[in-house]
Amino acid sequence: MSEIKIYRIIGNYSKKHKKYLFRKEVRALKEEDALEKALSQITSIGIFRRQINIQEVKEIALEESQDYLIRELSG
């Protein structure tokens, strides 16, 4: 059985000639699943995938997570 890991995705996107930086923490089995989940959350606000630039996808420990909900679900 696979263990659920926590991933931090960092990137930026452009909207109305402004750049926005984002950091998402998601729980997933694989890095690809985490990236897909983060992209679907960002595109839900009307951003196209071509506007998103992913800078880093990294697996993190539970202690490094800054998202309260993820800490509670994983703890």
MODELLER restraints for C-alpha pairs under 7 A, 6 or more apart:
rsr = mdl.restraints
at = mdl.atoms
rsr.add(forms.Gaussian(group=physical.xy_distance, feature=features.Distance(at['CA:2:A'], at['CA:29:A']), mean=6.92, stdev=0.5))
rsr.add(forms.Gaussian(group=physical.xy_distance, feature=features.Distance(at['CA:3:A'], at['CA:29:A']), mean=6.53, stdev=0.5))
rsr.add(forms.Gaussian(group=physical.xy_distance, feature=features.Distance(at['CA:4:A'], at['CA:27:A']), mean=6.38, stdev=0.5))
rsr.add(forms.Gaussian(group=physical.xy_distance, feature=features.Distance(at['CA:4:A'], at['CA:28:A']), mean=5.46, stdev=0.5))
rsr.add(forms.Gaussian(group=physical.xy_distance, feature=features.Distance(at['CA:4:A'], at['CA:29:A']), mean=4.83, stdev=0.5))
rsr.add(forms.Gaussian(group=physical.xy_distance, feature=features.Distance(at['CA:5:A'], at['CA:27:A']), mean=5.64, stdev=0.5))
rsr.add(forms.Gaussian(group=physical.xy_distance, feature=features.Distance(at['CA:5:A'], at['CA:28:A']), mean=5.57, stdev=0.5))
rsr.add(forms.Gaussian(group=physical.xy_distance, feature=features.Distance(at['CA:5:A'], at['CA:29:A']), mean=5.87, stdev=0.5))
rsr.add(forms.Gaussian(group=physical.xy_distance, feature=features.Distance(at['CA:6:A'], at['CA:25:A']), mean=6.82, stdev=0.5))
rsr.add(forms.Gaussian(group=physical.xy_distance, feature=features.Distance(at['CA:6:A'], at['CA:26:A']), mean=5.77, stdev=0.5))
rsr.add(forms.Gaussian(group=physical.xy_distance, feature=features.Distance(at['CA:6:A'], at['CA:27:A']), mean=4.56, stdev=0.5))
rsr.add(forms.Gaussian(group=physical.xy_distance, feature=features.Distance(at['CA:6:A'], at['CA:28:A']), mean=6.42, stdev=0.5))
rsr.add(forms.Gaussian(group=physical.xy_distance, feature=features.Distance(at['CA:6:A'], at['CA:59:A']), mean=5.83, stdev=0.5))
rsr.add(forms.Gaussian(group=physical.xy_distance, feature=features.Distance(at['CA:6:A'], at['CA:60:A']), mean=5.69, stdev=0.5))
rsr.add(forms.Gaussian(group=physical.xy_distance, feature=features.Distance(at['CA:6:A'], at['CA:61:A']), mean=6.80, stdev=0.5))
rsr.add(forms.Gaussian(group=physical.xy_distance, feature=features.Distance(at['CA:7:A'], at['CA:25:A']), mean=5.59, stdev=0.5))
rsr.add(forms.Gaussian(group=physical.xy_distance, feature=features.Distance(at['CA:7:A'], at['CA:26:A']), mean=5.46, stdev=0.5))
rsr.add(forms.Gaussian(group=physical.xy_distance, feature=features.Distance(at['CA:7:A'], at['CA:27:A']), mean=6.27, stdev=0.5))
rsr.add(forms.Gaussian(group=physical.xy_distance, feature=features.Distance(at['CA:7:A'], at['CA:34:A']), mean=6.49, stdev=0.5))
rsr.add(forms.Gaussian(group=physical.xy_distance, feature=features.Distance(at['CA:7:A'], at['CA:57:A']), mean=6.76, stdev=0.5))
rsr.add(forms.Gaussian(group=physical.xy_distance, feature=features.Distance(at['CA:7:A'], at['CA:58:A']), mean=5.49, stdev=0.5))
rsr.add(forms.Gaussian(group=physical.xy_distance, feature=features.Distance(at['CA:7:A'], at['CA:59:A']), mean=4.35, stdev=0.5))
rsr.add(forms.Gaussian(group=physical.xy_distance, feature=features.Distance(at['CA:7:A'], at['CA:60:A']), mean=5.68, stdev=0.5))
rsr.add(forms.Gaussian(group=physical.xy_distance, feature=features.Distance(at['CA:8:A'], at['CA:23:A']), mean=6.81, stdev=0.5))
rsr.add(forms.Gaussian(group=physical.xy_distance, feature=features.Distance(at['CA:8:A'], at['CA:24:A']), mean=5.67, stdev=0.5))
rsr.add(forms.Gaussian(group=physical.xy_distance, feature=features.Distance(at['CA:8:A'], at['CA:25:A']), mean=4.45, stdev=0.5))
rsr.add(forms.Gaussian(group=physical.xy_distance, feature=features.Distance(at['CA:8:A'], at['CA:26:A']), mean=6.62, stdev=0.5))
rsr.add(forms.Gaussian(group=physical.xy_distance, feature=features.Distance(at['CA:8:A'], at['CA:57:A']), mean=5.81, stdev=0.5))
rsr.add(forms.Gaussian(group=physical.xy_distance, feature=features.Distance(at['CA:8:A'], at['CA:58:A']), mean=5.34, stdev=0.5))
rsr.add(forms.Gaussian(group=physical.xy_distance, feature=features.Distance(at['CA:8:A'], at['CA:59:A']), mean=6.32, stdev=0.5))
rsr.add(forms.Gaussian(group=physical.xy_distance, feature=features.Distance(at['CA:8:A'], at['CA:60:A']), mean=6.69, stdev=0.5))
rsr.add(forms.Gaussian(group=physical.xy_distance, feature=features.Distance(at['CA:9:A'], at['CA:23:A']), mean=5.66, stdev=0.5))
rsr.add(forms.Gaussian(group=physical.xy_distance, feature=features.Distance(at['CA:9:A'], at['CA:24:A']), mean=5.17, stdev=0.5))
rsr.add(forms.Gaussian(group=physical.xy_distance, feature=features.Distance(at['CA:9:A'], at['CA:25:A']), mean=6.31, stdev=0.5))
rsr.add(forms.Gaussian(group=physical.xy_distance, feature=features.Distance(at['CA:9:A'], at['CA:56:A']), mean=5.74, stdev=0.5))
rsr.add(forms.Gaussian(group=physical.xy_distance, feature=features.Distance(at['CA:9:A'], at['CA:57:A']), mean=4.58, stdev=0.5))
rsr.add(forms.Gaussian(group=physical.xy_distance, feature=features.Distance(at['CA:9:A'], at['CA:58:A']), mean=6.60, stdev=0.5))
rsr.add(forms.Gaussian(group=physical.xy_distance, feature=features.Distance(at['CA:10:A'], at['CA:22:A']), mean=5.85, stdev=0.5))
rsr.add(forms.Gaussian(group=physical.xy_distance, feature=features.Distance(at['CA:10:A'], at['CA:23:A']), mean=4.53, stdev=0.5))
rsr.add(forms.Gaussian(group=physical.xy_distance, feature=features.Distance(at['CA:10:A'], at['CA:24:A']), mean=6.56, stdev=0.5))
rsr.add(forms.Gaussian(group=physical.xy_distance, feature=features.Distance(at['CA:10:A'], at['CA:54:A']), mean=6.20, stdev=0.5))
rsr.add(forms.Gaussian(group=physical.xy_distance, feature=features.Distance(at['CA:10:A'], at['CA:55:A']), mean=5.62, stdev=0.5))
rsr.add(forms.Gaussian(group=physical.xy_distance, feature=features.Distance(at['CA:10:A'], at['CA:56:A']), mean=5.15, stdev=0.5))
rsr.add(forms.Gaussian(group=physical.xy_distance, feature=features.Distance(at['CA:10:A'], at['CA:57:A']), mean=6.56, stdev=0.5))
rsr.add(forms.Gaussian(group=physical.xy_distance, feature=features.Distance(at['CA:11:A'], at['CA:21:A']), mean=5.94, stdev=0.5))
rsr.add(forms.Gaussian(group=physical.xy_distance, feature=features.Distance(at['CA:11:A'], at['CA:22:A']), mean=5.56, stdev=0.5))
rsr.add(forms.Gaussian(group=physical.xy_distance, feature=features.Distance(at['CA:11:A'], at['CA:23:A']), mean=6.67, stdev=0.5))
rsr.add(forms.Gaussian(group=physical.xy_distance, feature=features.Distance(at['CA:11:A'], at['CA:53:A']), mean=5.53, stdev=0.5))
rsr.add(forms.Gaussian(group=physical.xy_distance, feature=features.Distance(at['CA:11:A'], at['CA:54:A']), mean=4.26, stdev=0.5))
rsr.add(forms.Gaussian(group=physical.xy_distance, feature=features.Distance(at['CA:11:A'], at['CA:55:A']), mean=4.76, stdev=0.5))
rsr.add(forms.Gaussian(group=physical.xy_distance, feature=features.Distance(at['CA:11:A'], at['CA:56:A']), mean=6.72, stdev=0.5))
rsr.add(forms.Gaussian(group=physical.xy_distance, feature=features.Distance(at['CA:12:A'], at['CA:19:A']), mean=6.69, stdev=0.5))
rsr.add(forms.Gaussian(group=physical.xy_distance, feature=features.Distance(at['CA:12:A'], at['CA:20:A']), mean=5.38, stdev=0.5))
rsr.add(forms.Gaussian(group=physical.xy_distance, feature=features.Distance(at['CA:12:A'], at['CA:21:A']), mean=4.30, stdev=0.5))
rsr.add(forms.Gaussian(group=physical.xy_distance, feature=features.Distance(at['CA:12:A'], at['CA:22:A']), mean=5.70, stdev=0.5))
rsr.add(forms.Gaussian(group=physical.xy_distance, feature=features.Distance(at['CA:12:A'], at['CA:52:A']), mean=5.94, stdev=0.5))
rsr.add(forms.Gaussian(group=physical.xy_distance, feature=features.Distance(at['CA:12:A'], at['CA:53:A']), mean=5.35, stdev=0.5))
rsr.add(forms.Gaussian(group=physical.xy_distance, feature=features.Distance(at['CA:12:A'], at['CA:54:A']), mean=6.60, stdev=0.5))
rsr.add(forms.Gaussian(group=physical.xy_distance, feature=features.Distance(at['CA:13:A'], at['CA:19:A']), mean=5.71, stdev=0.5))
rsr.add(forms.Gaussian(group=physical.xy_distance, feature=features.Distance(at['CA:13:A'], at['CA:20:A']), mean=5.43, stdev=0.5))
rsr.add(forms.Gaussian(group=physical.xy_distance, feature=features.Distance(at['CA:13:A'], at['CA:21:A']), mean=6.73, stdev=0.5))
rsr.add(forms.Gaussian(group=physical.xy_distance, feature=features.Distance(at['CA:13:A'], at['CA:51:A']), mean=5.41, stdev=0.5))
rsr.add(forms.Gaussian(group=physical.xy_distance, feature=features.Distance(at['CA:13:A'], at['CA:52:A']), mean=4.44, stdev=0.5))
rsr.add(forms.Gaussian(group=physical.xy_distance, feature=features.Distance(at['CA:13:A'], at['CA:53:A']), mean=6.02, stdev=0.5))
rsr.add(forms.Gaussian(group=physical.xy_distance, feature=features.Distance(at['CA:14:A'], at['CA:20:A']), mean=6.20, stdev=0.5))
rsr.add(forms.Gaussian(group=physical.xy_distance, feature=features.Distance(at['CA:14:A'], at['CA:51:A']), mean=5.89, stdev=0.5))
rsr.add(forms.Gaussian(group=physical.xy_distance, feature=features.Distance(at['CA:24:A'], at['CA:38:A']), mean=6.54, stdev=0.5))
rsr.add(forms.Gaussian(group=physical.xy_distance, feature=features.Distance(at['CA:25:A'], at['CA:67:A']), mean=6.88, stdev=0.5))
rsr.add(forms.Gaussian(group=physical.xy_distance, feature=features.Distance(at['CA:26:A'], at['CA:34:A']), mean=6.06, stdev=0.5))
rsr.add(forms.Gaussian(group=physical.xy_distance, feature=features.Distance(at['CA:27:A'], at['CA:34:A']), mean=6.65, stdev=0.5))
rsr.add(forms.Gaussian(group=physical.xy_distance, feature=features.Distance(at['CA:28:A'], at['CA:34:A']), mean=5.24, stdev=0.5))
rsr.add(forms.Gaussian(group=physical.xy_distance, feature=features.Distance(at['CA:43:A'], at['CA:49:A']), mean=6.68, stdev=0.5))
rsr.add(forms.Gaussian(group=physical.xy_distance, feature=features.Distance(at['CA:62:A'], at['CA:71:A']), mean=6.49, stdev=0.5))
rsr.add(forms.Gaussian(group=physical.xy_distance, feature=features.Distance(at['CA:65:A'], at['CA:71:A']), mean=6.68, stdev=0.5))
